[in-house]
Amino acid sequence: MVAGFSERFDTEFGLVRTDAIVAVPFVAGAVAMVLWSRHSDRTGERRRHHR
């Protein structure tokens, strides 16, 4: 996707910048997992947090 974006808009990303762009969704997912588990531990509620 990043390569396609680069071709379509005639721009170039270096290796580090491409890696940083690709890492954003994974970092967001990791943060969401930590916050979700903290909320589950704080409330003691496991049923809705199981999925």
N, C-alpha and C positions, 0 to 999 in steps of 0.2 A: 504494500500500500504506500509506503513511504517512497519507494522507487517510482511508482506510478505518479504520485503527487509531484515528485521532482521533475519527471519528464513533462507532465502536463503544464506546469507553471514555469517551466524553463529555469529551474533553480537547482543548485547542487548542495547536498548535505554531505559533510564529512562523516567518517565512520563513528566518531564519538557523538556527534550530534544526532545521527540516525539511531544509535543505541539509546540515547536519552529520550528521543521521541517514542521509541518502541517500549521503553520501560515505564512510561507514565501509567498505562492501565494496570500494570502489575503492582506498582507502588500503591495506587489507589485501592486495589483489591486487598493488599496486605493491611493497609490502614483500616479499611472497613472491617476486616476479620478481627482485628484487635479490639476495635470499638464495640463490635457486636458481642464478642465474648466477655468483655468487661461489663457490658450492660446485663448480660445473662447472669454473670456472677454476682453483680450488685443486687439484682432483683430476686435472685434465687429461682427464677422462672426458666424452665428448660423446654417446655413444650413448644413454644413458638420459635425458639432459637435453634431447634434441631435441624432444620432443613439445610 
